[in-house]
Amino acid sequence: QVQLVESGGGLVQPGGSLRLSCSFSGDVFSRYTVAWFRQAPGNEREFVSAFKGGSTYYLDSAKGRFTISRDNAKKAVYLQMNYLRPEDTAVYYCAAGHPITSSLRYESSYGYWGQGTQVTVSS
């Protein structure tokens, strides 16, 4: 019954910023790990970031540029994306589940997915 809805995507120039939001409903939010994945045309879906057990995890190319955070009161997870590059263009998805730490980068570790929000970085 978990439902995830992403928002905040859009068109931004290189070097710009966006903040993506993932709204959670249908279960006890604090019991879930929520992650962000992305998929660009012609590419496989790739892990971007996750927040689990008070620790954060990032795709190497996102480190220093992206920040994941969560607000349990609002049942939301955010991805602040700064210094965006054209290579960041993709549909971004949030996912929820109970991954073990060693598997949190894998799509199969998450049972619930949002429908995605488009991020386009272009001049």
C-alpha positions as semicolon CSV with decimal commas, in nm:
position;residue;x (nm);y (nm);z (nm)
1;Q;0,000;0,000;0,000
2;V;0,301;0,227;-0,001
3;Q;0,271;0,509;-0,250
4;L;0,551;0,735;-0,362
5;V;0,510;1,056;-0,559
6;E;0,805;1,252;-0,691
7;S;0,798;1,621;-0,767
8;G;1,036;1,906;-0,830
9;G;1,178;1,811;-1,164
10;G;1,210;2,054;-1,449
11;L;1,441;2,229;-1,687
12;V;1,752;2,391;-1,546
13;Q;2,069;2,534;-1,694
14;P;2,407;2,374;-1,630
15;G;2,535;2,483;-1,292
16;G;2,186;2,533;-1,163
17;S;2,001;2,362;-0,881
18;L;1,685;2,164;-0,824
19;R;1,532;2,004;-0,522
20;L;1,337;1,687;-0,576
21;S;1,077;1,571;-0,330
22;C;0,941;1,224;-0,266
23;S;0,615;1,206;-0,078
24;F;0,543;0,882;0,107
25;S;0,210;0,743;0,218
26;G;0,044;0,416;0,308
27;D;0,272;0,286;0,583
28;V;0,498;0,390;0,867
29;F;0,751;0,608;0,694
30;S;1,027;0,579;0,952
31;R;1,052;0,205;0,893
32;Y;1,158;0,245;0,531
33;T;1,475;0,326;0,355
34;V;1,413;0,561;0,064
35;A;1,650;0,593;-0,226
36;W;1,679;0,788;-0,549
37;F;1,751;0,631;-0,885
38;R;1,765;0,783;-1,230
39;Q;1,738;0,666;-1,587
40;A;1,849;0,855;-1,894
41;P;1,734;0,761;-2,245
42;G;1,932;0,465;-2,369
43;N;2,085;0,398;-2,030
44;E;2,017;0,158;-1,749
45;R;1,859;0,281;-1,432
46;E;2,129;0,377;-1,187
47;F;2,147;0,441;-0,817
48;V;2,185;0,803;-0,714
49;S;2,145;0,827;-0,339
50;A;1,993;0,669;-0,030
51;F;1,938;0,750;0,334
52;K;1,955;0,453;0,567
53;G;2,014;0,424;0,938
54;G;2,135;0,780;0,966
55;S;2,393;0,730;0,693
56;T;2,387;0,866;0,341
57;Y;2,507;0,704;0,022
58;Y;2,577;0,854;-0,318
59;L;2,666;0,776;-0,672
60;D;3,029;0,878;-0,710
61;S;2,952;1,155;-0,959
62;A;2,690;1,297;-0,723
63;K;2,916;1,328;-0,421
64;G;2,971;1,689;-0,325
65;R;2,688;1,806;-0,549
66;F;2,379;1,622;-0,427
67;T;2,243;1,596;-0,075
68;I;1,975;1,356;0,040
69;S;1,765;1,434;0,343
70;R;1,445;1,315;0,503
71;D;1,175;1,465;0,716
72;N;0,985;1,201;0,909
73;A;0,721;1,448;1,023
74;K;0,639;1,533;0,662
75;K;0,693;1,177;0,538
76;A;0,918;1,305;0,268
77;V;1,263;1,253;0,126
78;Y;1,445;1,521;-0,067
79;L;1,730;1,531;-0,310
80;Q;1,900;1,867;-0,332
81;M;2,094;1,881;-0,656
82;N;2,348;2,156;-0,708
83;Y;2,597;2,227;-0,984
84;L;2,388;2,029;-1,224
85;R;2,542;1,900;-1,543
86;P;2,387;1,785;-1,870
87;E;2,484;1,430;-1,778
88;D;2,239;1,454;-1,487
89;T;1,949;1,467;-1,732
90;A;1,723;1,173;-1,659
91;V;1,396;1,065;-1,511
92;Y;1,447;1,051;-1,136
93;Y;1,264;0,794;-0,928
94;C;1,229;0,747;-0,558
95;A;1,210;0,398;-0,418
96;A;1,124;0,256;-0,077
97;G;1,210;-0,071;0,084
98;H;1,418;-0,249;0,342
99;P;1,755;-0,311;0,182
100;I;2,050;-0,448;0,364
101;T;2,329;-0,196;0,351
102;S;2,536;-0,393;0,103
103;S;2,245;-0,404;-0,143
104;L;2,100;-0,056;-0,119
105;R;2,234;0,036;-0,463
106;Y;2,029;-0,233;-0,635
107;E;1,685;-0,179;-0,783
108;S;1,576;-0,521;-0,666
109;S;1,615;-0,416;-0,304
110;Y;1,315;-0,185;-0,324
111;G;0,956;-0,294;-0,347
112;Y;0,792;0,041;-0,407
113;W;0,856;0,299;-0,675
114;G;0,725;0,634;-0,778
115;Q;0,641;0,723;-1,135
116;G;0,937;0,951;-1,178
117;T;1,003;1,317;-1,242
118;Q;1,194;1,452;-1,539
119;V;1,510;1,651;-1,482
120;T;1,659;1,819;-1,785
121;V;1,987;2,007;-1,763
122;S;2,047;2,204;-2,077
123;S;2,169;2,541;-2,193
